[in-house]
């Protein structure tokens, strides 16, 4: 069965091989896999995106990302979805943005991936009345936090392309942090821990022009940087892969309930141990003392950064291959796509509204 799938990105973040956010990376992996399997992949995403299938580009925002910019981008997404549906016979619509309910079509089989902590979504959005609208988390840990009355299907766990990520490189004496630059990611805590450990820290990440993010960088991150703790800015896939394969460890000081931590899976795929606070799904990703360390404060993080050099890199790679394969993730999505397509076809045969 050949499918026509419309994936819709968060309106303010571009997708592609070099995408920064986990949601955008998952969408990109789905797009490439759909094309490889002979399906028609259509992607709605903002300017700066690149896809393997067909891109329907929205204008994007170049200034401050305030409420006005968000509403303008959402309106552009609504128009792009309508235009795509008018042009192609689409079997499934798949939404990835935290604001998905602002541009949700009302009459088509639709899947929504909840990439972020469930408490960040409007509670009403997690209680859809429609039977052709399926919402799913990306981990069991995330599902356990669902508010009462939420209607979610079983999780589809994230995965990463272990073969594409892994390289044999000489390890170097630095820790790595890859993250969006925002308060809940706790970047300032990792800088302090690296200083206490006496280990250089490379920070790669995107600073989006939200006022709170810019202020956080100026107040909490930039003053702590020095010659040994450096901010590299956003990193493309190949630069990220090079650093992940060379670092002694990846540090995840997130203060939020991480839903899955794609970057932790990427690090393990590169054979790189992970040092993290045990928030959200991270205890299900990192095996303490085997593929990394789960720590409770800055002092423990500093000790773990130092101790990470003693963990076995090949064990990390083997665990990533066993537990976080891209093939497993794609298979989970394809199963749901097929079920939704059959639902839509059945409703069309019965004369019901699609």
C-alpha positions in Angstrom: 0.0 0.0 0.0 1.6 3.3 -1.1 0.8 6.1 1.2 0.7 9.9 0.9 1.8 11.3 4.3 1.7 15.0 5.2 4.1 15.8 8.0 3.6 19.2 9.6 6.5 20.7 11.6 6.4 23.2 14.4 5.9 26.6 12.6 9.0 28.3 14.1 11.7 25.7 13.6 13.2 24.4 10.3 13.6 20.7 9.6 16.3 18.8 7.9 19.5 16.8 8.4 21.0 19.7 10.5 17.8 20.3 12.6 18.5 21.2 16.2 15.3 20.0 18.0 14.3 16.5 18.6 10.8 16.9 17.0 12.4 18.3 13.8 14.9 15.5 13.7 12.3 12.8 14.1 10.2 14.4 11.3 13.3 14.4 9.1 14.0 10.7 9.7 10.4 9.9 8.9 10.5 11.9 5.7 13.6 10.2 4.5 12.3 6.7 5.4 9.0 7.3 3.7 10.8 8.3 0.5 13.1 5.3 0.7 10.1 3.0 1.1 8.4 4.4 -2.0 5.7 6.5 -0.3 4.9 10.1 -1.1 6.3 12.3 1.7 5.0 15.9 1.9 6.4 18.2 4.6 5.1 21.6 5.7 7.9 23.5 7.4 9.3 27.0 7.6 11.9 28.6 5.4 15.4 27.0 5.9 14.1 23.5 5.8 15.3 20.7 3.6 13.5 17.4 3.0 13.8 14.2 0.9 10.2 14.4 -0.2 8.1 17.4 -1.2 8.5 20.6 0.8 5.6 23.0 1.2 7.5 26.0 2.6 6.0 28.6 4.9 7.7 32.0 5.3 9.3 31.6 8.7 10.1 34.4 11.2 13.3 36.4 11.2 12.7 38.7 14.2 11.8 38.2 17.8 9.6 35.1 18.4 6.8 36.7 20.3 3.1 36.0 20.4 2.5 38.0 17.2 5.1 36.1 15.3 3.7 32.8 16.6 0.2 33.6 15.5 1.4 34.7 12.1 3.3 31.5 11.6 0.3 29.4 12.7 -1.9 31.2 10.2 0.7 30.4 7.4 0.6 26.8 8.5 -3.2 26.6 8.3 -3.1 28.0 4.7 -0.3 25.6 3.7 -2.2 22.6 5.0 -5.3 23.6 3.1 -3.3 24.1 0.0 -1.5 20.8 0.3 -4.8 19.0 0.8 -6.3 20.7 -2.2 -3.4 19.6 -4.4 -2.8 16.0 -3.3 -4.9 13.1 -2.1 -3.4 12.8 1.4 -3.9 9.6 3.4 -2.5 10.7 6.8 -1.7 14.0 8.4 1.0 13.9 11.0 1.5 16.9 13.3 4.6 17.5 15.5 4.2 21.0 17.0 3.4 21.8 20.6 0.7 24.2 19.2 -0.8 21.5 16.9 -4.3 22.4 17.9 -3.9 25.9 16.4 -3.8 24.4 12.8 -5.4 21.0 13.3 -7.6 20.0 10.2 -11.0 18.9 11.3 -11.8 16.1 8.9 -8.9 13.8 8.1 -7.1 10.9 9.7 -4.5 12.6 11.8 -1.6 11.5 14.1 0.0 13.9 16.6 3.3 13.1 18.2 3.7 14.7 21.6 7.4 15.4 21.6 7.4 17.6 24.7 6.4 17.3 28.4 2.6 16.7 28.5 2.1 19.5 31.0 3.3 22.0 28.3 0.3 21.3 26.1 -3.2 22.7 26.6 -5.2 20.1 28.6 -8.1 20.3 26.1 -5.7 19.4 23.3 -5.0 16.1 24.9 -8.7 15.1 25.1 -9.8 15.0 21.4 -13.3 14.0 20.7 -12.6 12.8 17.2 -12.1 9.1 16.6 -9.8 9.8 13.6 -7.3 11.8 15.7 -4.6 9.8 17.5 -2.2 11.3 19.9 0.8 9.5 21.2 3.8 10.0 23.6 7.4 9.0 22.8 8.1 7.1 26.0 6.4 5.2 28.8 7.8 7.7 31.3 6.1 10.5 29.4 2.8 8.6 29.2 2.7 8.1 33.0 2.5 11.9 33.3 -0.7 12.2 31.2 -3.3 14.4 32.8 -6.7 12.8 33.8 -8.9 12.3 30.8 -6.1 12.4 28.2 -6.7 10.1 25.3 -3.4 8.7 24.1 -2.4 5.6 22.2 0.7 3.6 23.2 4.1 5.3 22.9 6.1 5.1 19.8 9.7 5.2 21.2 12.3 7.4 19.5 15.2 5.9 17.7 18.4 7.1 16.0 20.4 6.0 13.0 23.3 4.2 14.8 25.2 3.4 11.7 25.1 7.0 10.4 26.2 8.4 13.8 29.0 6.1 14.8 32.6 6.8 13.7 35.9 5.5 15.0 37.7 8.6 16.4 40.3 9.2 19.0 38.8 10.3 22.3 39.7 13.8 23.5 39.6 15.2 27.0 36.4 17.4 26.8 32.8 17.1 27.8 30.0 18.0 25.4 26.6 19.6 25.8 24.1 19.8 22.9 20.9 21.6 23.6 18.5 24.5 22.9 19.7 27.5 24.9 16.9 28.1 27.4 16.5 28.1 31.2 14.9 24.7 31.6 18.0 23.0 29.9 20.2 24.0 32.8 23.3 24.9 30.7 24.8 27.1 33.4 24.9 24.1 35.8 26.9 22.0 33.3 29.4 24.9 33.0 29.9 25.0 36.8 30.2 21.2 36.9 32.8 21.2 34.2 34.8 23.9 36.0 34.8 21.8 39.2 35.9 18.7 37.3 38.7 20.7 35.6 37.4 19.5 32.2 36.8 21.6 29.1 33.2 21.8 27.9 32.0 22.4 24.4 28.4 23.7 24.1 26.6 23.3 20.9 23.1 24.7 20.5 20.5 27.0 19.0 19.6 30.3 20.7 16.2 31.1 19.4 15.1 34.8 19.7 12.6 34.3 22.4 13.0 37.0 25.0 13.4 34.7 27.9 16.0 32.6 26.1 18.1 35.5 25.0 17.9 36.9 28.6 19.0 33.5 30.0 22.0 33.3 27.7 23.0 36.9 28.6 22.5 36.5 32.4 23.4 32.9 33.1 25.5 31.3 30.3 27.7 34.0 28.7 29.2 35.3 31.9 30.3 31.7 32.8 32.1 31.0 29.5 35.9 31.1 29.4 38.7 29.7 27.2 37.9 26.1 28.4 34.1 26.4 28.4 33.0 27.5 24.9 29.7 28.1 23.2 29.9 26.9 19.6 26.5 27.9 18.4 24.2 25.6 16.4 25.9 22.5 14.9 25.0 20.6 11.7 24.8 16.9 11.7 28.4 16.2 10.6 29.9 18.6 13.2 27.7 17.1 15.9 28.7 13.6 14.9 32.4 14.5 15.0 32.1 16.0 18.4 30.0 13.2 19.8 32.5 10.6 18.7 35.4 12.5 20.2 34.0 13.6 23.6 34.7 11.8 26.8 31.0 12.3 27.8 27.8 14.1 26.9 26.3 16.2 29.8 22.5 16.7 30.1 21.8 19.1 32.9 18.1 19.4 32.0 15.7 20.6 34.6 12.7 19.6 32.6 11.1 16.2 32.5 12.8 15.0 29.3 10.3 12.9 27.2 12.9 10.7 25.6 16.3 12.6 25.1 17.2 11.9 21.5 20.6 13.5 22.1 21.4 10.9 24.8 20.6 8.1 22.3 22.8 9.8 19.7 25.6 10.0 22.2 25.4 6.3 23.1 25.2 5.5 19.4 28.6 7.2 19.1 29.9 5.2 22.1 29.9 8.3 24.4 28.7 7.9 28.0 26.0 10.3 29.2 26.0 12.2 32.5 22.6 13.5 33.3 20.1 14.6 36.0 17.5 11.8 36.3 14.6 13.8 35.0 11.7 12.4 32.9 12.7 9.5 30.7 16.5 9.8 31.2 16.7 7.0 33.8 15.2 4.7 31.0 17.8 5.8 28.5 21.0 5.9 30.7 22.0 2.8 32.6 23.8 4.2 35.7 27.4 2.9 35.9 27.2 1.2 32.5 26.4 3.7 29.8 26.7 6.8 32.0 25.8 8.3 35.3 22.6 9.7 36.8 23.5 12.5 39.2 21.6 14.8 41.6 23.6 18.0 41.8 26.6 19.9 40.4 29.1 18.2 42.7 27.9 14.7 41.6 28.0 15.9 38.0 31.6 17.0 38.3 32.6 13.6 39.8 30.7 11.8 37.0 32.3 13.8 34.2 35.7 12.7 35.6 34.6 9.1 36.0 33.0 8.8 32.6 36.4 8.2 31.0 36.4 4.8 32.7 33.2 3.6 31.0 33.4 1.3 28.0 32.6 3.0 24.7 31.7 -0.2 22.9 29.2 -1.1 25.5 27.5 2.2 24.9 27.4 1.5 21.1 26.0 -2.0 21.6 23.3 -0.8 24.0 22.2 1.9 21.5 22.1 -0.6 18.7 20.0 -3.0 20.8 17.6 -0.5 22.4 17.3 2.7 20.2 17.3 1.5 16.6 15.9 3.8 13.9 14.3 0.7 12.2 12.2 0.1 15.3 10.9 3.6 15.5 10.1 3.7 11.7 8.2 0.4 12.0 6.1 1.8 14.8 5.1 4.8 12.8 4.4 2.8 9.7 2.0 0.5 11.7 0.1 3.6 12.8 0.1 5.1 9.4 -1.3 2.0 7.9 -4.1 1.8 10.6 -5.0 5.4 10.0 -5.1 5.0 6.2 -7.4 2.0 6.5 -9.6 3.9 8.9 -9.9 6.8 6.3 -10.6 4.3 3.5 -13.3 2.6 5.5 -15.0 5.8 6.4 -14.9 6.9 2.7 -16.4 3.6 1.6 -19.2 4.0 4.1 -20.0 7.5 3.0 -19.0 9.0 6.3 -17.0 12.3 6.5 -13.3 11.3 6.1 
